[in-house]
Amino acid sequence: MKKLKREAGVLCHISSLPGKYGIGSFGKEAYKFAKKLARSGVKYWQLLPLVQTGYGDSPYSSVSCGSGNPYFIDLPLLKKQGLLSSADLKGAEMPCGSVDYGALSESRYAVLRKAFSNFFFDDPDFRAFVKGGSAEDYALFMTAKTVYGGRFVDWEMGIKFRNPTVMETFRTEYHEEYLFWQFLQYEFRLQWGALKRYCNRLGVKIIGDIPLYVAGDSADVWANPELFKLDKNLNPVKVAGVPPDYFSESGQLWGNPVYDWKAHEAQDFAWWKKRLTEALETYDVVRIDHFRGLDRYYEISADAKNAVNGKWQDGPKEKLFEGLNCGESVIAEDLGLIDEGVRALLEKTGFSGMKVLLFAFDGNPDNAFLPKNITENSVCYTGTHDNDTVAGYVQSFETEDFIIFRSRVAAALAEEDILVSLGEGEKGVCDAFLRMALASKARLAILPVQDLLGLGNESRMNIPGTQYGNWMFRLKKLPSAVAMKKLKKYIRIYGRIERV
């Protein structure tokens, strides 16, 4: 893949697209959105992980890191295949607005099972997909979830430890359920593949996202327990988190099992390399979340109540990427506590790091996120899915603090010769942030759709450390022609495309 040019992108997860069925999908709204991006000169569409979500509905906590979210399967496209009726679609409609995951979980799988009941199992492409085994562990895991419920560590011994004879009997006994979960992944990949090809034909590339860690109760741990720090009963001995810092006196206890990197290295990192290779086949560019954990990671005893007494351990560093030749196709999420080790790893891999403008204006002239300090081999964001929106951030200020913040933004604009009138409120600041990102030296500038539209914190995607009310944001309608025309104008002004 060619090195990243000076281009622009928009961050909008599939779940946030509008539509009649409760959550965004790979249907017509996604195709319309891609066309709007292309016509505005946008060359990258960034997504959050497309995986089937688990606890808390977070795309960063999945039942399988290689799975696709069945909610994104477009129901009207299933109707075109003859798998659903008009009445089925009517019954699947949900009120517009934020994603209601509780209602979705109760209704969507019933519709998908209806589609499955009308599917021709002997379709040669489907048979080849099942035989290929890419969804094997996922399908078995979800079948066992359906049969036994609960966490896999509490399942009966033969299934918990994947005894080959017991597993073969289980697959045979629950073959139809097993095929249902295979069907979901088959349809997901058919629809996603078609959408991605359409985007690429328009000249829009897809930036995907892979979390560093996997969920403890997942097909990944169940199928590969030797690659994690677990006890003899497959419970974690050590878990992931981050130490105490300015934001939390007790640190953050994430609870994900940490990798046994010695075991991974003994296998030449085969599991991880396969994961990265598949991600780079699924997307055009991949963002690795919590990249610093590959240099050194913070591990905590599984029985700890907080993250105070954890320890730093060495990660695989550049050895993980040997032989992959993926430097120009990876974005490293290098935010948070960054030290010389992480910076050295970025240098060795050649990956682009992230610069977030919302972190820039603390009054420190050496702040790495200030526009004047942003380097070329980086990706500049106004904000991320874990932050306030720009408008929401501005609205949170008291008057005196806003005056200070506004003066710092004005100084940054002057230093970069960006001519913009800030005005008195959040509208001018939002516009300034869009311009700063696009004007920056970074090869790629990414604008969250909320900032593109000037939306407040009612549209925020996630608040880290909270368990409820996240990942629910949806657009009421696609960005207007006026908003996209403005974006196109800015892309031209700041030289992020040769011709539009």
C-alpha positions in Angstrom: 0.0 0.0 0.0 1.2 3.5 -0.8 2.2 5.8 2.0 -0.6 7.9 3.4 -1.0 11.1 1.3 -2.2 14.4 2.6 -5.9 13.5 2.8 -9.0 13.8 5.0 -11.4 11.3 6.7 -14.5 11.2 8.7 -15.1 9.0 11.8 -18.7 7.6 12.0 -19.4 4.1 13.2 -21.9 1.9 11.4 -24.2 1.8 14.4 -24.5 5.6 14.2 -26.0 5.7 10.7 -29.8 6.5 10.5 -32.5 4.1 9.5 -35.8 2.4 10.5 -34.5 -0.6 12.2 -33.0 0.6 15.5 -29.3 0.7 14.6 -27.2 1.6 11.5 -26.5 -1.2 9.1 -24.7 -2.1 5.8 -27.8 -0.9 3.9 -28.7 2.0 1.7 -27.8 4.7 4.3 -24.2 3.4 4.4 -24.0 3.6 0.6 -25.4 7.1 0.6 -23.0 8.2 3.3 -20.0 6.7 1.3 -21.2 8.7 -1.7 -21.4 11.9 0.3 -17.9 11.4 1.5 -16.5 10.8 -1.9 -18.2 13.8 -3.5 -16.8 16.0 -0.7 -13.2 14.8 -1.3 -13.1 12.6 1.8 -10.7 9.7 1.2 -11.1 7.8 4.5 -14.1 6.5 6.4 -13.1 5.5 9.9 -15.1 3.0 11.9 -15.0 1.5 15.4 -14.6 -2.3 15.7 -17.3 -4.1 13.7 -17.3 -7.0 16.1 -20.3 -8.6 17.8 -20.5 -6.7 21.1 -20.5 -8.3 24.5 -20.9 -6.9 28.0 -21.9 -3.2 28.0 -22.5 -3.2 24.3 -19.0 -1.9 23.7 -17.3 -2.6 20.4 -14.1 -2.9 22.5 -15.5 -5.9 24.4 -16.5 -8.7 22.0 -17.5 -12.4 22.2 -14.9 -12.9 19.4 -12.3 -10.5 18.0 -12.8 -12.0 14.6 -16.6 -11.8 14.5 -18.9 -9.4 12.8 -21.8 -7.7 14.6 -25.1 -9.4 13.4 -27.0 -6.1 14.1 -25.2 -4.6 11.1 -26.7 -7.1 8.7 -29.2 -5.1 6.7 -32.7 -6.5 6.8 -33.9 -5.1 3.5 -30.9 -6.8 1.8 -32.0 -10.1 3.4 -35.5 -9.4 1.9 -33.9 -9.1 -1.5 -32.4 -12.5 -1.0 -35.9 -13.9 -0.4 -35.1 -14.6 3.3 -37.6 -12.1 4.8 -41.0 -10.7 3.8 -42.3 -7.2 3.8 -44.3 -8.1 7.0 -41.0 -9.2 8.6 -39.5 -5.8 7.8 -42.5 -3.9 9.1 -42.3 -5.9 12.4 -38.6 -5.1 12.8 -39.0 -1.3 12.6 -38.1 0.6 15.7 -38.4 4.2 16.8 -35.8 6.6 15.5 -33.2 7.9 17.9 -30.5 6.4 20.1 -29.7 2.7 19.9 -31.8 0.7 22.4 -29.7 -2.4 22.9 -32.1 -4.0 25.2 -35.0 -3.8 22.7 -32.6 -4.9 19.9 -31.5 -8.0 21.7 -35.1 -9.0 22.3 -36.3 -8.5 18.7 -33.5 -8.7 16.2 -32.4 -12.2 16.7 -35.9 -13.4 16.2 -35.9 -11.7 12.7 -32.5 -13.1 11.9 -33.7 -16.6 12.9 -36.6 -16.2 10.5 -34.2 -15.4 7.7 -32.1 -18.4 8.6 -35.1 -20.6 8.5 -35.6 -19.6 4.8 -31.9 -20.0 3.9 -30.7 -22.8 1.6 -28.1 -24.6 3.7 -26.6 -26.4 0.7 -25.6 -23.2 -1.0 -22.1 -24.1 -2.2 -20.7 -20.7 -1.1 -22.1 -21.1 2.3 -20.7 -24.7 2.6 -17.3 -23.4 1.5 -17.5 -20.7 4.1 -18.3 -23.2 6.9 -15.6 -25.5 5.7 -13.1 -22.7 5.6 -13.4 -22.5 9.4 -13.0 -18.7 9.8 -16.1 -18.6 12.1 -15.7 -22.1 13.7 -14.7 -21.0 17.2 -17.3 -18.2 17.2 -20.1 -20.5 16.1 -19.3 -23.2 18.6 -18.9 -20.6 21.4 -22.2 -18.9 20.6 -23.9 -22.3 20.3 -22.6 -23.2 23.8 -23.7 -19.8 25.1 -27.2 -20.6 23.8 -27.3 -24.0 25.4 -25.5 -23.3 28.7 -25.7 -19.6 29.2 -23.4 -17.9 31.7 -19.6 -17.7 31.4 -17.6 -20.4 29.6 -15.6 -21.1 32.8 -18.8 -22.4 34.3 -19.7 -24.7 31.5 -19.5 -28.5 31.9 -16.0 -29.8 31.8 -15.9 -31.4 28.3 -17.1 -28.2 26.7 -15.2 -25.8 28.9 -11.9 -27.5 28.1 -12.9 -28.3 24.5 -12.4 -32.1 24.7 -12.4 -33.1 21.0 -14.8 -36.0 21.3 -17.2 -34.0 23.4 -17.0 -31.1 21.0 -17.7 -33.2 18.0 -20.8 -34.7 19.7 -21.9 -31.2 20.7 -21.6 -29.9 17.2 -23.7 -32.8 15.9 -26.4 -32.5 18.6 -26.8 -28.8 18.1 -25.9 -28.7 14.4 -28.8 -26.3 13.4 -27.9 -23.8 16.1 -24.3 -24.0 15.1 -25.3 -23.3 11.5 -27.3 -20.3 12.6 -24.3 -18.6 14.0 -22.3 -19.6 10.9 -25.1 -18.1 8.8 -24.9 -14.7 10.6 -21.2 -14.5 9.9 -21.6 -15.5 6.3 -24.3 -12.8 5.7 -22.2 -10.2 7.6 -19.2 -10.8 5.4 -21.2 -10.8 2.2 -22.8 -7.5 3.0 -19.6 -5.9 4.5 -17.6 -7.1 1.5 -20.0 -5.5 -0.9 -20.1 -2.2 1.0 -16.3 -2.0 1.2 -15.9 -2.7 -2.5 -18.3 0.1 -3.2 -16.4 2.5 -1.0 -13.1 1.6 -2.6 -14.6 2.1 -6.1 -15.6 5.6 -5.0 -12.0 6.2 -3.9 -12.9 6.0 -0.2 -10.7 3.7 2.0 -11.8 2.2 5.2 -10.0 2.6 8.5 -10.9 -0.3 10.9 -10.1 -0.6 14.6 -8.9 -3.5 16.7 -8.8 -3.5 20.5 -5.5 -4.6 22.1 -7.2 -6.9 24.6 -10.0 -9.4 24.3 -12.8 -10.1 26.7 -12.3 -12.7 29.3 -15.6 -14.5 28.4 -14.9 -14.8 24.7 -14.3 -17.4 22.0 -10.7 -16.1 21.8 -9.8 -17.1 25.4 -11.9 -20.2 25.3 -10.2 -21.5 22.2 -6.6 -20.3 23.1 -6.3 -20.5 26.9 -2.5 -21.2 26.6 -2.0 -17.7 25.2 -3.3 -15.9 28.3 -2.3 -15.8 32.0 -4.9 -18.1 33.4 -5.1 -20.6 36.2 -5.9 -24.3 35.8 -9.6 -23.5 35.9 -9.2 -20.9 33.1 -9.8 -17.9 35.3 -7.4 -15.0 34.8 -4.4 -14.7 37.1 -3.5 -11.3 35.9 -5.8 -8.6 34.3 -5.3 -5.4 32.3 -5.7 -1.8 33.4 -3.8 1.4 33.8 -2.1 2.9 37.0 -3.3 5.8 39.1 -3.0 9.1 37.3 -4.4 12.6 37.2 -7.8 11.3 36.2 -8.1 8.5 38.8 -6.4 8.0 42.2 -7.0 4.3 42.1 -6.2 3.8 38.4 -8.4 1.8 36.0 -9.1 -1.9 36.5 -10.3 -3.1 33.0 -10.4 -6.8 33.9 -9.4 -8.2 30.5 -7.0 -11.2 30.8 -3.5 -10.2 29.8 -1.5 -12.1 27.2 1.2 -14.6 28.0 3.7 -13.0 25.6 6.3 -15.8 26.1 3.7 -18.3 24.9 2.9 -16.1 21.9 6.6 -15.7 21.1 7.1 -19.5 21.2 4.5 -19.7 18.4 6.1 -16.8 16.5 3.1 -14.7 17.4 1.0 -16.8 15.1 -2.3 -15.8 16.7 -1.6 -12.1 16.7 -0.2 -12.1 13.2 -3.2 -14.0 11.9 -5.4 -11.4 13.6 -3.6 -8.5 12.1 -3.5 -10.1 8.6 -7.2 -10.7 8.7 -7.9 -7.1 9.9 -5.8 -5.8 7.0 -7.9 -7.9 4.6 -11.1 -6.6 6.2 -10.1 -2.9 6.1 -7.6 -0.8 4.2 -6.0 0.7 7.3 -6.1 -0.6 10.8 -5.9 1.4 14.0 -4.5 -0.5 17.0 -6.2 0.6 20.2 -4.0 1.0 23.4 -0.8 0.6 21.3 1.4 1.4 24.3 0.6 -2.0 25.7 2.7 -3.6 23.0 5.8 -1.9 24.4 5.0 -2.2 28.1 1.7 -3.1 29.7 0.3 -2.8 33.2 -0.9 -6.0 34.8 -2.9 -6.3 38.0 -3.7 -9.3 40.2 -7.1 -10.7 39.2 -8.3 -10.5 42.8 -7.4 -6.8 43.2 -10.1 -4.3 44.0 -8.3 -1.5 42.1 -5.3 -0.8 39.9 -3.0 0.7 42.5 -0.6 -2.2 43.0 -0.2 -3.4 39.4 3.2 -3.8 37.7 4.6 -2.8 34.4 5.7 -5.7 32.2 7.5 -5.8 28.8 5.3 -6.4 25.8 6.4 -8.0 22.5 7.6 -4.7 21.0 8.6 -4.8 17.4 9.0 -8.6 17.3 5.2 -8.8 16.9 5.3 -7.1 13.5 8.3 -8.9 12.0 7.5 -10.3 8.6 4.2 -8.5 8.3 5.3 -5.4 6.3 2.3 -3.4 7.5 3.9 -0.1 8.7 2.1 2.1 6.2 -1.3 0.5 6.9 -1.4 0.9 10.7 -2.4 3.8 12.9 -1.2 3.5 16.5 -3.4 4.8 19.2 -0.6 6.3 21.2 -2.6 8.4 23.7 -2.3 8.4 27.5 0.9 7.6 29.4 3.5 7.6 26.7 7.2 7.2 27.4 10.4 6.8 25.4 9.7 3.1 24.8 6.5 3.7 23.0 8.1 6.5 21.0 10.9 4.2 20.0 8.4 1.5 19.0 6.6 4.0 16.8 9.9 4.9 15.2 10.9 1.3 14.5 7.5 0.3 13.0 6.9 3.5 11.1 3.3 3.6 12.2 1.4 6.9 12.3 0.6 8.1 15.8 -2.5 10.1 16.8 -2.8 13.8 17.7 -6.0 15.0 19.3 -6.7 18.8 19.3 -9.0 18.6 22.3 -5.9 17.8 24.4 -3.8 20.7 23.0 -4.9 23.8 24.9 -3.6 23.4 28.4 -1.2 26.4 28.1 1.9 24.3 27.6 3.8 25.5 24.5 5.5 22.1 24.2 2.1 20.2 24.2 2.6 17.6 21.4 -1.0 18.1 20.3 -0.7 21.8 19.5 -1.0 22.3 15.7 2.5 23.8 15.6 4.0 20.6 17.1 2.1 18.0 15.0 4.4 16.0 12.8 3.8 14.7 9.3 3.7 11.0 10.1 0.6 11.3 12.3 -3.2 11.4 12.1 -4.8 14.5 13.5 -8.2 14.3 15.1 -10.4 17.0 16.5 -11.5 14.5 19.1 -12.1 10.7 19.5 -15.0 8.5 20.4 -13.9 8.6 24.0 -13.9 12.4 24.3 -16.4 15.2 24.6 -17.5 16.6 21.3 -15.8 19.9 20.5 -19.1 21.7 21.1 -19.8 19.8 24.3 -16.3 20.6 25.6 -16.8 24.3 24.9 -20.2 24.3 26.6 -18.7 22.8 29.7 -16.6 25.9 30.5 -17.4 28.6 32.9 -17.1 32.0 31.4 -13.6 32.9 32.7 -12.2 29.5 31.7 -13.7 29.8 28.2 -12.0 33.1 27.7 -8.7 31.6 28.5 -9.3 28.6 26.3 -10.6 30.8 23.5 -7.4 32.9 23.6 -5.2 29.9 23.4 -7.1 28.6 20.4 -6.9 32.1 18.8 -3.1 32.1 19.3 -2.8 28.6 17.7 -4.8 29.8 14.7 -2.5 32.9 14.4 0.7 30.7 14.6 -0.6 28.5 11.8 -1.9 31.5 9.7 -5.4 30.1 9.8 -7.8 32.9 9.2 -11.1 32.3 11.1 -13.4 34.4 13.3 -13.9 32.5 16.5 -17.2 34.3 17.5 -18.5 34.1 21.0 -19.6 30.5 21.5 -19.0 26.9 20.4 -19.9 27.4 16.8 -16.8 29.4 16.0 -14.6 27.1 18.0 -16.0 24.0 16.2 -15.2 25.6 12.9 -11.7 26.5 14.1 -11.0 22.9 15.2 -12.1 21.6 11.8 -9.8 24.0 10.1 -6.9 23.3 12.4 -7.1 19.6 11.9 -7.3 19.9 8.1 -4.5 22.6 8.0 -2.2 20.6 10.2 1.0 19.0 8.9 -0.4 15.5 9.6 -0.7 13.4 6.5 -4.3 12.5 7.5 -6.9 14.5 9.3 -9.9 12.7 10.8 -13.1 14.5 11.8 -15.7 12.8 14.0 -19.1 13.3 12.4 -20.3 14.9 15.6 -17.7 17.7 15.2 -18.4 18.0 11.5 -22.0 18.8 12.4 -21.2 20.8 15.5 -23.2 18.5 17.9 -23.0 18.7 21.6 -22.4 16.1 24.3 -25.8 14.6 23.9 -24.2 13.0 20.8 -21.1 11.8 22.6 -20.2 8.2 21.8 -18.5 7.0 25.0 -17.5 8.1 28.5 -14.6 5.9 29.7 -15.1 4.3 33.1 -18.9 4.2 32.8 -20.9 1.1 32.0 -24.2 2.4 30.8 -25.5 4.9 28.3 -22.6 4.5 25.8 -22.3 3.5 22.1 -25.9 4.7 21.5 -25.4 7.8 19.4 -27.2 7.8 16.0 -27.6 10.4 13.4 -31.2 11.5 12.8 -30.3 11.9 9.1 -27.2 11.9 7.0 -25.1 15.1 6.9 -26.7 17.8 4.8 -25.5 19.1 1.5 -24.6 22.4 3.2 -22.3 20.6 5.8 -20.6 18.5 3.1 -20.1 21.5 0.8 -18.3 23.3 3.7 -16.2 20.3 4.3 -15.3 20.1 0.6 -14.3 23.7 0.6 -12.0 23.2 3.6 -10.4 20.1 2.1 -9.6 22.2 -1.0 -8.3 25.2 1.0 -6.0 23.1 3.1 -4.6 21.0 0.3 -6.0 17.6 1.2 -6.9 16.6 -2.3 -5.7 17.6 -5.7 -9.0 17.8 -7.4 -12.6 17.4 -6.2 
